[in-house]
Amino acid sequence: MPFPIPTSVAAVDLGSNSFHMIICSLMNGKLQTVDRLKEMVRLAAGLDQNRNLEPATQERALACLERFGQRIRNFPPHSVAIVGTNTLRIARNSQQFINKAEKALGHPIHIISGIEEARLIYQGVAHSLGSDANNRFVMDIGGSSTEYIIGREDVAHIKESLNMGCVTVSQAFFKSGKINKKAFRNAMLFAEHHLEPFQDTFNRKQWDEAIGASGSLKAVSNVLQTSGWSNNGITMAGLDALVEHLLKLNDIAEIDFPALSIERRPVFIGAVAIVYATFKTLNIEQMTVADGALREGLVYDLLGRIYNHDIRGQTCELITARYHTDRRHSEQLKATLRYMAEQLNDHPSFADNPATLQFLEWAADLHEIGFEIAHSQYHKHSAYIIENGDLAGFSKQDQLLLASLVRSHRKKFKACRFEDLPMPWRQHAPIMAILFRLATLLHRNRHSPRPDFKLNVEDRDIRIDFPQGWLEQAPLTDADLRKEMLYLKESRFNLIFDQC
């Protein structure tokens, strides 16, 4: 059964510089912001040489999340979206931290790709600005990544995420806090080097207006305007004046603008270097700054899921069209999976969790996309594309679950493939995969109708009872089921089948 529509929703953005939370009331499909929390945790600064999050940084971050958790811990699970960005993408011990963070928040954390981050940022910006037929260029400087997007109205068409941010650039080129022309020039060159491959893609000729998102660009805009260097957001002339002023200073500690918070001062010069390099490389003259960003995009994405406009379903449709899959066969599989789910609605894998069936149906949509690469071992090709592709709306954990289901839907069954999944999927995925295997086995013919079988799952025993005489009329299916018994037995699952 679908979840009831919540009265409040929350989104949490675990950024590389700051952690943000937004809470909105939800009534008749309309959102009203009721609370915002932000703490500058500077997660990216806590990565050691081996790309591990240092204990002190983890403690600081977890203390912040305990405070966030107090506000949202009792929210229904389907009313909260929490994502981690670049630092949690690259940290070697990120899962260790995530396990602690999820306990502090009381909700699961999803790690998203840079491209998915860019999509959500654009979504947040577009909703904050309203409908506009212009092509928008959107830029967002985070702690360790910078996103560039071109879109129209509420759809992002071109998305890139580059590994440079205000924290990482400030740390790399102004380590001791000293400011000089050489360090700033090197920081500029670093940013220009990252942006150079996309110079034509995002050049001024490709869009009508430039929009900035995130605290870094808001800070630059505020400093320019309060200092009298711009009266209209961020301008090239204003940046020239700002850079000239900064290069007269000797140390980051001397940066003292009334419009700049004390917490942001240590990473301000890194942000300036990135935005200055971007303006020069892409021939930008002026940029306004929007209120919306990643967390607002998350809220609207969550709203889509609540009201059955899940972007993930649209993504699956686009992928199946691109890879020319057999849609009729997928619909057969989905009908059989729904038939199974109805019989297992009290099983732990399905009880109170409609997402289980949702993921099985997406697996049915995508399991044959690997045919476009090669028919031999196509399930491995399908799984690779799913796990490593840029799938709008899906987190890295979502993609790993889908890839595991697709990889396991035929040939040998290895329960160890599910060990890297987060809970509760680590517990439920083996049964989900077995059900998917059985559905594909029963539809191997692709034309024969599904028999009205009875299904029961208890612990590691899966029992199917077919109509009397059906197996005699389907000797190939009977043989496949006997082979499946052996596959599952290797992972200590028991498949039992008989006739009513």
Order of alpha helices (4+ residues) and beta strands (2+ residues): beta-beta-beta-alpha-beta-alpha-alpha-beta-alpha-beta-beta-beta-alpha-alpha-beta-alpha-beta-alpha-alpha-beta-alpha-alpha-alpha-alpha-alpha-alpha-alpha-beta-beta-alpha-alpha-beta
